[in-house]
Structures are given as structure tokens and as C-alpha cells.
Amino acid sequence: MARSYDTLSQAVNDLQARGYTDELTLHDECVICNGNNTALHPDDFIIDEFHRFEGESNPSDESIVYAIRSVKHEVTGVLVNAFGPDATSLNQTMVDKLATHR
């Protein structure tokens, strides 16, 4: 069942309640699990779901939240990133991975 959220905070809170508790940070070549400082390269994780949020009046409010899982590294977490004008610079492999959403 696809879920829908009105705000980024609702999405993050619900994902955390559903077990996506690791805090993840996006880097140009990988995703970092902040809790155990593990680098997740594109082949190391899958995206279970994602949700985009667009600011009504400010383009800098555009963001996307990913529910990410890595069986290999025992990580299940949330990654929040900007898209649009404030998007992070990524290598092509990461761009491809995040664009597939699976």
C-alpha cells in the first residue's frame, strides 16, 4: 500500500516508527550510516520507498526522503536530501541508483 504524507516530518516520523531508525547521510559516491560510520555503495542497498516534498512558495524547500535498507550491513534507515536547485552533487552511479527507487 502506497503511503502519502503532507509534510517531510510526517514521513520521517512514520518511517522511523516502521523501523527505519538509522540516520543516513548522502555523499557523492555512497550513503553513510552515521550510527556505525558504514559506507553503503549503490550495490549495497535498496530503496524501499521514497516521498517527494515541494515547497509551495520557495524552491529551496524541495526535498525527498528515502527509506533505505541494506541487508549486507544490517542498516535500515532514512535519508533526506534536497532536489531541484539545492540538490547534492553526486557521481553518476549514485544518481542512477537514486533515480531508480529500487
N, CA, C and O atoms as a Tinker XYZ file with bonds, in Angstrom:
   408  protein
     1  N      0.841000   -1.176000    0.000000    73     2
     2  CA     0.000000    0.000000    0.000000    64     1     3
     3  C      0.886000    1.239000    0.000000    63     2     4     5
     4  O      1.735000    1.392000    0.877000    81     3
     5  N      0.698000    2.113000   -0.962000    73     3     6
     6  CA     1.456000    3.353000   -1.037000    64     5     7
     7  C      0.965000    4.316000    0.042000    63     6     8     9
     8  O     -0.237000    4.469000    0.261000    81     7
     9  N      1.900000    4.946000    0.696000    73     7    10
    10  CA     1.564000    5.914000    1.737000    64     9    11
    11  C      1.748000    7.317000    1.195000    63    10    12    13
    12  O      2.548000    7.551000    0.290000    81    11
    13  N      1.002000    8.238000    1.758000    73    11    14
    14  CA     1.091000    9.629000    1.353000    64    13    15
    15  C      1.218000   10.487000    2.610000    63    14    16    17
    16  O      0.560000   10.233000    3.619000    81    15
    17  N      2.065000   11.494000    2.533000    73    15    18
    18  CA     2.309000   12.378000    3.669000    64    17    19
    19  C      2.168000   13.820000    3.223000    63    18    20    21
    20  O      2.474000   14.161000    2.081000    81    19
    21  N      1.703000   14.661000    4.129000    73    19    22
    22  CA     1.583000   16.083000    3.836000    64    21    23
    23  C      2.883000   16.829000    4.085000    63    22    24    25
    24  O      3.154000   17.841000    3.437000    81    23
    25  N      3.699000   16.331000    5.031000    73    23    26
    26  CA     4.934000   17.026000    5.372000    64    25    27
    27  C      6.101000   16.050000    5.461000    63    26    28    29
    28  O      5.924000   14.848000    5.657000    81    27
    29  N      7.284000   16.601000    5.313000    73    27    30
    30  CA     8.509000   15.809000    5.451000    64    29    31
    31  C      8.596000   15.193000    6.840000    63    30    32    33
    32  O      8.945000   14.020000    6.974000    81    31
    33  N      8.286000   15.960000    7.864000    73    31    34
    34  CA     8.390000   15.433000    9.235000    64    33    35
    35  C      7.425000   14.272000    9.462000    63    34    36    37
    36  O      7.768000   13.332000   10.179000    81    35
    37  N      6.235000   14.308000    8.878000    73    35    38
    38  CA     5.303000   13.179000    8.997000    64    37    39
    39  C      5.910000   11.930000    8.376000    63    38    40    41
    40  O      5.827000   10.842000    8.945000    81    39
    41  N      6.518000   12.090000    7.212000    73    39    42
    42  CA     7.121000   10.942000    6.531000    64    41    43
    43  C      8.257000   10.360000    7.357000    63    42    44    45
    44  O      8.317000    9.147000    7.561000    81    43
    45  N      9.153000   11.205000    7.832000    73    43    46
    46  CA    10.289000   10.731000    8.628000    64    45    47
    47  C      9.800000   10.047000    9.895000    63    46    48    49
    48  O     10.278000    8.963000   10.230000    81    47
    49  N      8.862000   10.655000   10.601000    73    47    50
    50  CA     8.351000   10.061000   11.845000    64    49    51
    51  C      7.702000    8.701000   11.594000    63    50    52    53
    52  O      7.906000    7.769000   12.372000    81    51
    53  N      6.921000    8.577000   10.514000    73    51    54
    54  CA     6.272000    7.305000   10.221000    64    53    55
    55  C      7.294000    6.247000    9.816000    63    54    56    57
    56  O      7.203000    5.100000   10.254000    81    55
    57  N      8.262000    6.620000    8.987000    73    55    58
    58  CA     9.291000    5.658000    8.592000    64    57    59
    59  C     10.075000    5.174000    9.812000    63    58    60    61
    60  O     10.366000    3.984000    9.927000    81    59
    61  N     10.415000    6.077000   10.712000    73    59    62
    62  CA    11.131000    5.682000   11.921000    64    61    63
    63  C     10.277000    4.749000   12.769000    63    62    64    65
    64  O     10.789000    3.777000   13.323000    81    63
    65  N      8.990000    5.028000   12.875000    73    63    66
    66  CA     8.080000    4.158000   13.633000    64    65    67
    67  C      7.972000    2.777000   12.997000    63    66    68    69
    68  O      7.703000    1.793000   13.686000    81    67
    69  N      8.182000    2.702000   11.681000    73    67    70
    70  CA     8.127000    1.424000   10.964000    64    69    71
    71  C      9.483000    0.735000   10.896000    63    70    72    73
    72  O      9.634000   -0.258000   10.183000    81    71
    73  N     10.483000    1.250000   11.633000    73    71    74
    74  CA    11.757000    0.545000   11.750000    64    73    75
    75  C     12.917000    1.130000   10.988000    63    74    76    77
    76  O     14.021000    0.593000   11.069000    81    75
    77  N     12.723000    2.200000   10.258000    73    75    78
    78  CA    13.823000    2.852000    9.536000    64    77    79
    79  C     14.485000    3.846000   10.483000    63    78    80    81
    80  O     14.275000    5.056000   10.389000    81    79
    81  N     15.278000    3.318000   11.383000    73    79    82
    82  CA    15.783000    4.120000   12.502000    64    81    83
    83  C     17.205000    4.634000   12.333000    63    82    84    85
    84  O     17.616000    5.531000   13.067000    81    83
    85  N     17.964000    4.096000   11.392000    73    83    86
    86  CA    19.331000    4.580000   11.191000    64    85    87
    87  C     19.303000    5.924000   10.468000    63    86    88    89
    88  O     18.527000    6.125000    9.533000    81    87
    89  N     20.164000    6.843000   10.916000    73    87    90
    90  CA    20.292000    8.142000   10.268000    64    89    91
    91  C     21.331000    8.030000    9.162000    63    90    92    93
    92  O     22.466000    7.620000    9.403000    81    91
    93  N     20.937000    8.393000    7.962000    73    91    94
    94  CA    21.807000    8.254000    6.797000    64    93    95
    95  C     22.134000    9.625000    6.210000    63    94    96    97
    96  O     21.321000   10.549000    6.254000    81    95
    97  N     23.343000    9.734000    5.659000    73    95    98
    98  CA    23.802000   10.966000    5.024000    64    97    99
    99  C     24.296000   10.641000    3.625000    63    98   100   101
   100  O     24.993000    9.647000    3.420000    81    99
   101  N     23.940000   11.469000    2.677000    73    99   102
   102  CA    24.334000   11.262000    1.289000    64   101   103
   103  C     25.686000   11.897000    1.011000    63   102   104   105
   104  O     25.926000   13.056000    1.350000    81   103
   105  N     26.561000   11.126000    0.391000    73   103   106
   106  CA    27.859000   11.614000   -0.083000    64   105   107
   107  C     27.896000   11.378000   -1.587000    63   106   108   109
   108  O     27.008000   10.720000   -2.131000    81   107
   109  N     28.904000   11.904000   -2.261000    73   107   110
   110  CA    28.911000   11.843000   -3.719000    64   109   111
   111  C     28.997000   10.428000   -4.281000    63   110   112   113
   112  O     28.525000   10.191000   -5.393000    81   111
   113  N     29.588000    9.473000   -3.547000    73   111   114
   114  CA    29.740000    8.105000   -4.049000    64   113   115
   115  C     29.000000    7.053000   -3.232000    63   114   116   117
   116  O     28.960000    5.886000   -3.622000    81   115
   117  N     28.413000    7.447000   -2.105000    73   115   118
   118  CA    27.789000    6.454000   -1.219000    64   117   119
   119  C     26.828000    7.136000   -0.256000    63   118   120   121
   120  O     26.703000    8.360000   -0.227000    81   119
   121  N     26.154000    6.304000    0.529000    73   119   122
   122  CA    25.335000    6.751000    1.645000    64   121   123
   123  C     26.062000    6.307000    2.902000    63   122   124   125
   124  O     26.516000    5.165000    2.980000    81   123
   125  N     26.179000    7.187000    3.886000    73   123   126
   126  CA    26.861000    6.866000    5.138000    64   125   127
   127  C     25.824000    6.645000    6.229000    63   126   128   129
   128  O     24.928000    7.467000    6.422000    81   127
   129  N     25.952000    5.528000    6.943000    73   127   130
   130  CA    25.151000    5.283000    8.141000    64   129   131
   131  C     25.893000    5.945000    9.293000    63   130   132   133
   132  O     26.969000    5.492000    9.683000    81   131
   133  N     25.327000    7.004000    9.833000    73   131   134
   134  CA    26.006000    7.791000   10.854000    64   133   135
   135  C     26.208000    7.022000   12.166000    63   134   136   137
   136  O     27.168000    7.288000   12.889000    81   135
   137  N     25.338000    6.098000   12.475000    73   135   138
   138  CA    25.433000    5.363000   13.733000    64   137   139
   139  C     26.650000    4.463000   13.835000    63   138   140   141
   140  O     27.238000    4.330000   14.908000    81   139
   141  N     27.032000    3.845000   12.729000    73   139   142
   142  CA    28.182000    2.942000   12.765000    64   141   143
   143  C     29.241000    3.298000   11.719000    63   142   144   145
   144  O     30.163000    2.522000   11.467000    81   143
   145  N     29.096000    4.484000   11.113000    73   143   146
   146  CA    30.065000    5.001000   10.144000    64   145   147
   147  C     30.339000    4.022000    8.999000    63   146   148   149
   148  O     31.479000    3.860000    8.565000    81   147
   149  N     29.280000    3.378000    8.522000    73   147   150
   150  CA    29.387000    2.425000    7.426000    64   149   151
   151  C     29.036000    3.105000    6.108000    63   150   152   153
   152  O     28.039000    3.821000    6.017000    81   151
   153  N     29.854000    2.879000    5.095000    73   151   154
   154  CA    29.581000    3.395000    3.752000    64   153   155
   155  C     28.755000    2.376000    2.984000    63   154   156   157
   156  O     29.143000    1.214000    2.859000    81   155
   157  N     27.615000    2.819000    2.471000    73   155   158
   158  CA    26.751000    1.975000    1.656000    64   157   159
   159  C     26.886000    2.436000    0.208000    63   158   160   161
   160  O     26.402000    3.507000   -0.157000    81   159
   161  N     27.534000    1.635000   -0.598000    73   159   162
   162  CA    27.684000    1.949000   -2.014000    64   161   163
   163  C     26.427000    1.496000   -2.750000    63   162   164   165
   164  O     25.670000    0.693000   -2.206000    81   163
   165  N     26.180000    1.972000   -3.949000    73   163   166
   166  CA    24.912000    1.680000   -4.633000    64   165   167
   167  C     24.516000    0.208000   -4.682000    63   166   168   169
   168  O     23.325000   -0.096000   -4.608000    81   167
   169  N     25.460000   -0.710000   -4.803000    73   167   170
   170  CA    25.109000   -2.131000   -4.827000    64   169   171
   171  C     24.817000   -2.703000   -3.442000    63   170   172   173
   172  O     24.385000   -3.849000   -3.324000    81   171
   173  N     25.052000   -1.910000   -2.390000    73   171   174
   174  CA    24.892000   -2.382000   -1.012000    64   173   175
   175  C     23.515000   -2.116000   -0.425000    63   174   176   177
   176  O     23.220000   -2.610000    0.664000    81   175
   177  N     22.659000   -1.355000   -1.101000    73   175   178
   178  CA    21.371000   -1.004000   -0.508000    64   177   179
   179  C     20.266000   -0.989000   -1.554000    63   178   180   181
   180  O     20.507000   -0.914000   -2.759000    81   179
   181  N     19.029000   -1.064000   -1.031000    73   179   182
   182  CA    17.850000   -0.895000   -1.880000    64   181   183
   183  C     16.992000    0.217000   -1.294000    63   182   184   185
   184  O     17.044000    0.504000   -0.098000    81   183
   185  N     16.221000    0.821000   -2.147000    73   183   186
   186  CA    15.290000    1.864000   -1.729000    64   185   187
   187  C     13.911000    1.229000   -1.674000    63   186   188   189
   188  O     13.348000    0.846000   -2.699000    81   187
   189  N     13.372000    1.121000   -0.454000    73   187   190
   190  CA    12.056000    0.508000   -0.287000    64   189   191
   191  C     10.935000    1.454000   -0.709000    63   190   192   193
   192  O      9.929000    1.023000   -1.273000    81   191
   193  N     11.114000    2.741000   -0.434000    73   191   194
   194  CA    10.123000    3.735000   -0.842000    64   193   195
   195  C     10.752000    5.118000   -0.791000    63   194   196   197
   196  O     11.814000    5.305000   -0.199000    81   195
   197  N     10.100000    6.069000   -1.404000    73   195   198
   198  CA    10.562000    7.447000   -1.379000    64   197   199
   199  C      9.360000    8.383000   -1.434000    63   198   200   201
   200  O      8.287000    8.008000   -1.907000    81   199
   201  N      9.555000    9.601000   -0.947000    73   199   202
   202  CA     8.486000   10.597000   -0.925000    64   201   203
   203  C      9.090000   11.958000   -1.220000    63   202   204   205
   204  O     10.066000   12.366000   -0.590000    81   203
   205  N      8.508000   12.651000   -2.177000    73   203   206
   206  CA     8.986000   13.984000   -2.563000    64   205   207
   207  C      8.097000   15.048000   -1.947000    63   206   208   209
   208  O      6.884000   14.879000   -1.823000    81   207
   209  N      8.734000   16.155000   -1.562000    73   207   210
   210  CA     8.009000   17.288000   -0.990000    64   209   211
   211  C      8.477000   18.550000   -1.692000    63   210   212   213
   212  O      9.675000   18.813000   -1.793000    81   211
   213  N      7.515000   19.330000   -2.176000    73   211   214
   214  CA     7.842000   20.563000   -2.878000    64   213   215
   215  C      7.295000   21.738000   -2.089000    63   214   216   217
   216  O      6.119000   21.773000   -1.727000    81   215
   217  N      8.174000   22.700000   -1.832000    73   215   218
   218  CA     7.740000   23.907000   -1.127000    64   217   219
   219  C      6.732000   24.669000   -1.963000    63   218   220   221
   220  O      6.905000   24.809000   -3.174000    81   219
   221  N      5.682000   25.162000   -1.328000    73   219   222
   222  CA     4.630000   25.863000   -2.067000    64   221   223
   223  C      5.130000   27.166000   -2.671000    63   222   224   225
   224  O      4.728000   27.531000   -3.776000    81   223
   225  N      6.006000   27.874000   -1.957000    73   223   226
   226  CA     6.435000   29.170000   -2.460000    64   225   227
   227  C      7.941000   29.319000   -2.591000    63   226   228   229
   228  O      8.415000   30.288000   -3.183000    81   227
   229  N      8.705000   28.367000   -2.045000    73   227   230
   230  CA    10.154000   28.506000   -2.042000    64   229   231
   231  C     10.795000   27.257000   -2.632000    63   230   232   233
   232  O     10.702000   26.183000   -2.037000    81   231
   233  N     11.442000   27.374000   -3.786000    73   231   234
   234  CA    12.072000   26.200000   -4.404000    64   233   235
   235  C     13.128000   25.541000   -3.534000    63   234   236   237
   236  O     13.417000   24.358000   -3.716000    81   235
   237  N     13.713000   26.277000   -2.590000    73   235   238
   238  CA    14.722000   25.668000   -1.727000    64   237   239
   239  C     14.103000   24.711000   -0.711000    63   238   240   241
   240  O     14.832000   24.025000    0.006000    81   239
   241  N     12.782000   24.653000   -0.638000    73   239   242
   242  CA    12.093000   23.729000    0.271000    64   241   243
   243  C     11.852000   22.372000   -0.364000    63   242   244   245
   244  O     11.195000   21.526000    0.243000    81   243
   245  N     12.362000   22.136000   -1.564000    73   243   246
   246  CA    12.152000   20.861000   -2.229000    64   245   247
   247  C     13.060000   19.802000   -1.610000    63   246   248   249
   248  O     14.273000   19.988000   -1.512000    81   247
   249  N     12.457000   18.691000   -1.196000    73   247   250
   250  CA    13.249000   17.621000   -0.591000    64   249   251
   251  C     12.627000   16.274000   -0.926000    63   250   252   253
   252  O     11.487000   16.173000   -1.379000    81   251
   253  N     13.422000   15.254000   -0.684000    73   251   254
   254  CA    12.980000   13.881000   -0.915000    64   253   255
   255  C     13.481000   13.034000    0.248000    63   254   256   257
   256  O     14.610000   13.200000    0.709000    81   255
   257  N     12.641000   12.138000    0.710000    73   255   258
   258  CA    13.027000   11.227000    1.794000    64   257   259
   259  C     12.978000    9.803000    1.239000    63   258   260   261
   260  O     12.017000    9.401000    0.583000    81   259
   261  N     14.043000    9.061000    1.525000    73   259   262
   262  CA    14.166000    7.673000    1.081000    64   261   263
   263  C     14.139000    6.745000    2.287000    63   262   264   265
   264  O     14.742000    7.042000    3.319000    81   263
   265  N     13.440000    5.624000    2.158000    73   263   266
   266  CA    13.511000    4.523000    3.120000    64   265   267
   267  C     14.494000    3.522000    2.525000    63   266   268   269
   268  O     14.213000    2.896000    1.503000    81   267
   269  N     15.646000    3.377000    3.171000    73   267   270
   270  CA    16.752000    2.591000    2.619000    64   269   271
   271  C     17.062000    1.407000    3.522000    63   270   272   273
   272  O     17.025000    1.500000    4.749000    81   271
   273  N     17.374000    0.271000    2.861000    73   271   274
   274  CA    17.696000   -0.949000    3.593000    64   273   275
   275  C     18.940000   -1.590000    2.992000    63   274   276   277
   276  O     19.097000   -1.659000    1.773000    81   275
   277  N     19.824000   -2.060000    3.879000    73   275   278
   278  CA    20.995000   -2.821000    3.458000    64   277   279
   279  C     21.081000   -4.077000    4.305000    63   278   280   281
   280  O     21.398000   -4.015000    5.493000    81   279
   281  N     20.799000   -5.211000    3.695000    73   279   282
   282  CA    20.911000   -6.489000    4.399000    64   281   283
   283  C     22.381000   -6.761000    4.717000    63   282   284   285
   284  O     22.713000   -7.211000    5.814000    81   283
   285  N     23.243000   -6.491000    3.766000    73   283   286
   286  CA    24.680000   -6.742000    3.910000    64   285   287
   287  C     25.266000   -6.065000    5.147000    63   286   288   289
   288  O     26.079000   -6.656000    5.858000    81   287
   289  N     24.849000   -4.818000    5.402000    73   287   290
   290  CA    25.413000   -4.048000    6.510000    64   289   291
   291  C     24.452000   -3.906000    7.693000    63   290   292   293
   292  O     24.748000   -3.187000    8.647000    81   291
   293  N     23.312000   -4.583000    7.634000    73   291   294
   294  CA    22.306000   -4.538000    8.698000    64   293   295
   295  C     21.911000   -3.104000    9.035000    63   294   296   297
   296  O     21.927000   -2.692000   10.195000    81   295
   297  N     21.560000   -2.363000    8.004000    73   295   298
   298  CA    21.157000   -0.968000    8.143000    64   297   299
   299  C     19.756000   -0.812000    7.575000    63   298   300   301
   300  O     19.454000   -1.318000    6.494000    81   299
   301  N     18.902000   -0.108000    8.311000    73   299   302
   302  CA    17.570000    0.251000    7.848000    64   301   303
   303  C     17.340000    1.684000    8.293000    63   302   304   305
   304  O     17.171000    1.948000    9.484000    81   303
   305  N     17.332000    2.609000    7.346000    73   303   306
   306  CA    17.282000    3.995000    7.769000    64   305   307
   307  C     16.612000    4.935000    6.799000    63   306   308   309
   308  O     16.076000    4.549000    5.761000    81   307
   309  N     16.674000    6.210000    7.200000    73   307   310
   310  CA    16.046000    7.295000    6.474000    64   309   311
   311  C     17.124000    8.229000    5.941000    63   310   312   313
   312  O     18.031000    8.635000    6.668000    81   311
   313  N     17.010000    8.560000    4.670000    73   311   314
   314  CA    17.888000    9.532000    4.029000    64   313   315
   315  C     17.020000   10.675000    3.533000    63   314   316   317
   316  O     16.069000   10.454000    2.783000    81   315
   317  N     17.342000   11.903000    3.950000    73   315   318
   318  CA    16.641000   13.094000    3.483000    64   317   319
   319  C     17.623000   13.896000    2.655000    63   318   320   321
   320  O     18.754000   14.138000    3.076000    81   319
   321  N     17.187000   14.307000    1.476000    73   319   322
   322  CA    18.061000   15.069000    0.591000    64   321   323
   323  C     17.239000   16.111000   -0.158000    63   322   324   325
   324  O     16.041000   15.942000   -0.383000    81   323
   325  N     17.907000   17.181000   -0.534000    73   323   326
   326  CA    17.271000   18.207000   -1.359000    64   325   327
   327  C     17.228000   17.728000   -2.802000    63   326   328   329
   328  O     18.038000   16.895000   -3.207000    81   327
   329  N     16.292000   18.249000   -3.573000    73   327   330
   330  CA    16.326000   18.051000   -5.019000    64   329   331
   331  C     16.009000   19.391000   -5.655000    63   330   332   333
   332  O     15.627000   20.342000   -4.973000    81   331
   333  N     16.165000   19.453000   -6.928000    73   331   334
   334  CA    15.970000   20.729000   -7.601000    64   333   335
   335  C     17.211000   21.592000   -7.467000    63   334   336   337
   336  O     18.323000   21.071000   -7.548000    81   335
   337  N     17.057000   22.896000   -7.264000    73   335   338
   338  CA    18.198000   23.812000   -7.251000    64   337   339
   339  C     19.229000   23.520000   -6.164000    63   338   340   341
   340  O     20.410000   23.824000   -6.338000    81   339
   341  N     18.800000   22.938000   -5.049000    73   339   342
   342  CA    19.715000   22.677000   -3.936000    64   341   343
   343  C     20.209000   21.242000   -3.884000    63   342   344   345
   344  O     20.772000   20.831000   -2.870000    81   343
   345  N     20.021000   20.481000   -4.923000    73   343   346
   346  CA    20.412000   19.070000   -4.935000    64   345   347
   347  C     21.914000   18.908000   -4.738000    63   346   348   349
   348  O     22.714000   19.736000   -5.174000    81   347
   349  N     22.266000   17.828000   -4.075000    73   347   350
   350  CA    23.653000   17.492000   -3.803000    64   349   351
   351  C     24.343000   17.024000   -5.078000    63   350   352   353
   352  O     23.721000   16.386000   -5.927000    81   351
   353  N     25.623000   17.339000   -5.212000    73   351   354
   354  CA    26.410000   16.863000   -6.345000    64   353   355
   355  C     26.778000   15.401000   -6.104000    63   354   356   357
   356  O     27.376000   15.066000   -5.082000    81   355
   357  N     26.417000   14.534000   -7.050000    73   355   358
   358  CA    26.651000   13.098000   -6.907000    64   357   359
   359  C     27.360000   12.561000   -8.132000    63   358   360   361
   360  O     27.295000   13.147000   -9.213000    81   359
   361  N     28.048000   11.421000   -7.946000    73   359   362
   362  CA    28.598000   10.773000   -9.132000    64   361   363
   363  C     27.457000   10.073000   -9.877000    63   362   364   365
   364  O     26.372000    9.897000   -9.323000    81   363
   365  N     27.695000    9.679000  -11.111000    73   363   366
   366  CA    26.631000    9.135000  -11.956000    64   365   367
   367  C     26.044000    7.838000  -11.401000    63   366   368   369
   368  O     24.849000    7.589000  -11.563000    81   367
   369  N     26.844000    7.026000  -10.763000    73   367   370
   370  CA    26.341000    5.763000  -10.197000    64   369   371
   371  C     25.304000    6.031000   -9.109000    63   370   372   373
   372  O     24.275000    5.358000   -9.048000    81   371
   373  N     25.577000    7.014000   -8.252000    73   371   374
   374  CA    24.609000    7.359000   -7.207000    64   373   375
   375  C     23.363000    8.005000   -7.807000    63   374   376   377
   376  O     22.249000    7.726000   -7.364000    81   375
   377  N     23.536000    8.850000   -8.792000    73   375   378
   378  CA    22.385000    9.462000   -9.465000    64   377   379
   379  C     21.488000    8.369000  -10.035000    63   378   380   381
   380  O     20.270000    8.410000   -9.861000    81   379
   381  N     22.085000    7.394000  -10.716000    73   379   382
   382  CA    21.318000    6.292000  -11.294000    64   381   383
   383  C     20.587000    5.488000  -10.225000    63   382   384   385
   384  O     19.421000    5.136000  -10.397000    81   383
   385  N     21.267000    5.201000   -9.131000    73   383   386
   386  CA    20.664000    4.404000   -8.055000    64   385   387
   387  C     19.482000    5.135000   -7.452000    63   386   388   389
   388  O     18.420000    4.538000   -7.276000    81   387
   389  N     19.637000    6.412000   -7.129000    73   387   390
   390  CA    18.555000    7.157000   -6.502000    64   389   391
   391  C     17.409000    7.418000   -7.477000    63   390   392   393
   392  O     16.266000    7.593000   -7.057000    81   391
   393  N     17.702000    7.444000   -8.751000    73   391   394
   394  CA    16.654000    7.670000   -9.756000    64   393   395
   395  C     15.800000    6.421000   -9.974000    63   394   396   397
   396  O     14.648000    6.537000  -10.394000    81   395
   397  N     16.336000    5.238000   -9.700000    73   395   398
   398  CA    15.584000    4.012000   -9.943000    64   397   399
   399  C     14.583000    3.731000   -8.848000    63   398   400   401
   400  O     13.561000    3.091000   -9.096000    81   399
   401  N     14.852000    4.193000   -7.645000    73   399   402
   402  CA    13.972000    3.995000   -6.500000    64   401   403
   403  C     13.676000    2.529000   -6.214000    63   402   404   405
   404  O     12.619000    2.185000   -5.687000    81   403
   405  N     14.638000    1.664000   -6.575000    73   403   406
   406  CA    14.530000    0.240000   -6.242000    64   405   407
   407  C     15.856000   -0.408000   -6.379000    63   406   408
   408  O     15.984000   -1.609000   -6.144000    81   407
